[in-house]
Amino acid sequence: MGIKQKSFLEALNNKGDISNLITFAIMCAVLVVEIFVLEPEDRKYNLLLAFGLFGFAGGFTNWLAIKMLFERVCGLPGSGIIPMRFKEIREVVKDTILKGFFNDEFLEYYLHRRVPAMLESMGIEDQLVAMINSPEFDKNLN
């Protein structure tokens, strides 16, 4: 089975693509106005051109960076690094999580300081006393 091609509308279902398209359209429209309508002295502080140009440049470079992480791009070294080194990346993430969250210091801090404060804020003790003192408790206990 081949890769399914996206239609134009399906491709625009992404906020990043929509943002890139809008900033590209703004950039092109302002460039046309700058070249054909405005006089040279009126072009000094065109913030719309800056908005379109920098918005599109930033959006495009972000898109390219994400694409390069997951897919090989012909002629660009380092592209497709996640599929190529998936096992190594997975091991590093696993080791980081295990060292960060499941070490003795963190667990001791969490269990001795955070859990009691969390239980107190939830009012567990009051709820247990109310449940034990209820008439249904004795019925269910037998």
C-alpha positions as a Python dict, from the first residue, in 0.01 Angstrom:
ca = {
    (1, 'M'): (0, 0, 0),
    (2, 'G'): (125, 344, -86),
    (3, 'I'): (115, 658, 120),
    (4, 'K'): (-224, 828, 106),
    (5, 'Q'): (-203, 1176, -43),
    (6, 'K'): (-380, 1449, 151),
    (7, 'S'): (-624, 1676, -23),
    (8, 'F'): (-568, 2052, -2),
    (9, 'L'): (-839, 2093, 263),
    (10, 'E'): (-703, 1803, 471),
    (11, 'A'): (-359, 1958, 458),
    (12, 'L'): (-500, 2285, 592),
    (13, 'N'): (-651, 2110, 893),
    (14, 'N'): (-337, 2205, 1085),
    (15, 'K'): (-315, 2540, 1270),
    (16, 'G'): (51, 2576, 1175),
    (17, 'D'): (-26, 2537, 805),
    (18, 'I'): (-308, 2789, 828),
    (19, 'S'): (-79, 3034, 1009),
    (20, 'N'): (193, 2990, 746),
    (21, 'L'): (-58, 3042, 467),
    (22, 'I'): (-197, 3360, 627),
    (23, 'T'): (145, 3512, 692),
    (24, 'F'): (259, 3421, 339),
    (25, 'A'): (-51, 3588, 192),
    (26, 'I'): (6, 3900, 405),
    (27, 'M'): (372, 3911, 301),
    (28, 'C'): (287, 3878, -70),
    (29, 'A'): (3, 4131, -57),
    (30, 'V'): (215, 4391, 124),
    (31, 'L'): (504, 4336, -116),
    (32, 'V'): (275, 4401, -412),
    (33, 'V'): (146, 4720, -245),
    (34, 'E'): (503, 4828, -160),
    (35, 'I'): (630, 4777, -514),
    (36, 'F'): (339, 4910, -717),
    (37, 'V'): (151, 5155, -492),
    (38, 'L'): (367, 5316, -225),
    (39, 'E'): (622, 5587, -287),
    (40, 'P'): (976, 5517, -159),
    (41, 'E'): (942, 5764, 131),
    (42, 'D'): (624, 5586, 250),
    (43, 'R'): (802, 5249, 279),
    (44, 'K'): (1010, 5332, 587),
    (45, 'Y'): (811, 5169, 866),
    (46, 'N'): (593, 4908, 709),
    (47, 'L'): (497, 4690, 1007),
    (48, 'L'): (264, 4474, 799),
    (49, 'L'): (554, 4366, 580),
    (50, 'A'): (759, 4282, 889),
    (51, 'F'): (466, 4087, 1035),
    (52, 'G'): (417, 3884, 718),
    (53, 'L'): (786, 3831, 646),
    (54, 'F'): (894, 3734, 998),
    (55, 'G'): (579, 3534, 1065),
    (56, 'F'): (623, 3332, 748),
    (57, 'A'): (999, 3288, 799),
    (58, 'G'): (949, 3165, 1156),
    (59, 'G'): (661, 2938, 1065),
    (60, 'F'): (844, 2790, 769),
    (61, 'T'): (1162, 2720, 966),
    (62, 'N'): (959, 2556, 1246),
    (63, 'W'): (777, 2339, 991),
    (64, 'L'): (1106, 2242, 826),
    (65, 'A'): (1268, 2159, 1161),
    (66, 'I'): (982, 1929, 1263),
    (67, 'K'): (975, 1768, 921),
    (68, 'M'): (1350, 1711, 938),
    (69, 'L'): (1323, 1542, 1278),
    (70, 'F'): (1088, 1271, 1151),
    (71, 'E'): (1158, 1242, 776),
    (72, 'R'): (1466, 1232, 557),
    (73, 'V'): (1496, 1546, 345),
    (74, 'C'): (1716, 1493, 42),
    (75, 'G'): (2044, 1681, 67),
    (76, 'L'): (2001, 1794, 429),
    (77, 'P'): (2234, 1618, 671),
    (78, 'G'): (2084, 1521, 1005),
    (79, 'S'): (1732, 1490, 874),
    (80, 'G'): (1526, 1190, 981),
    (81, 'I'): (1718, 1157, 1306),
    (82, 'I'): (1428, 1026, 1517),
    (83, 'P'): (1347, 719, 1303),
    (84, 'M'): (1718, 646, 1252),
    (85, 'R'): (1805, 662, 1623),
    (86, 'F'): (1469, 570, 1777),
    (87, 'K'): (1604, 296, 2004),
    (88, 'E'): (1879, 520, 2143),
    (89, 'I'): (1636, 807, 2203),
    (90, 'R'): (1389, 572, 2373),
    (91, 'E'): (1662, 442, 2607),
    (92, 'V'): (1774, 794, 2700),
    (93, 'V'): (1416, 905, 2775),
    (94, 'K'): (1351, 591, 2980),
    (95, 'D'): (1673, 634, 3180),
    (96, 'T'): (1598, 1002, 3242),
    (97, 'I'): (1249, 927, 3371),
    (98, 'L'): (1371, 644, 3592),
    (99, 'K'): (1652, 854, 3738),
    (100, 'G'): (1438, 1164, 3781),
    (101, 'F'): (1117, 1025, 3926),
    (102, 'F'): (1205, 691, 4080),
    (103, 'N'): (1514, 774, 4280),
    (104, 'D'): (1511, 749, 4660),
    (105, 'E'): (1534, 1123, 4727),
    (106, 'F'): (1240, 1213, 4507),
    (107, 'L'): (1018, 931, 4633),
    (108, 'E'): (1098, 1010, 4996),
    (109, 'Y'): (1022, 1378, 4944),
    (110, 'Y'): (700, 1301, 4760),
    (111, 'L'): (572, 1038, 5001),
    (112, 'H'): (660, 1225, 5322),
    (113, 'R'): (578, 1582, 5225),
    (114, 'R'): (352, 1599, 4924),
    (115, 'V'): (114, 1307, 4981),
    (116, 'P'): (9, 1408, 5337),
    (117, 'A'): (-54, 1766, 5223),
    (118, 'M'): (-256, 1640, 4927),
    (119, 'L'): (-463, 1405, 5147),
    (120, 'E'): (-527, 1686, 5394),
    (121, 'S'): (-643, 1920, 5119),
    (122, 'M'): (-885, 1652, 4995),
    (123, 'G'): (-1030, 1601, 5346),
    (124, 'I'): (-984, 1224, 5339),
    (125, 'E'): (-982, 1194, 5721),
    (126, 'D'): (-1319, 1370, 5757),
    (127, 'Q'): (-1468, 1160, 5478),
    (128, 'L'): (-1350, 836, 5643),
    (129, 'V'): (-1492, 938, 5984),
    (130, 'A'): (-1826, 1028, 5824),
    (131, 'M'): (-1834, 697, 5635),
    (132, 'I'): (-1752, 491, 5946),
    (133, 'N'): (-2017, 672, 6154),
    (134, 'S'): (-2288, 621, 5893),
    (135, 'P'): (-2557, 354, 5956),
    (136, 'E'): (-2488, 193, 5617),
    (137, 'F'): (-2133, 111, 5726),
    (138, 'D'): (-2250, -132, 5995),
    (139, 'K'): (-2495, -297, 5752),
    (140, 'N'): (-2230, -344, 5486),
    (141, 'L'): (-1976, -469, 5740),
    (142, 'N'): (-2192, -769, 5837),
}
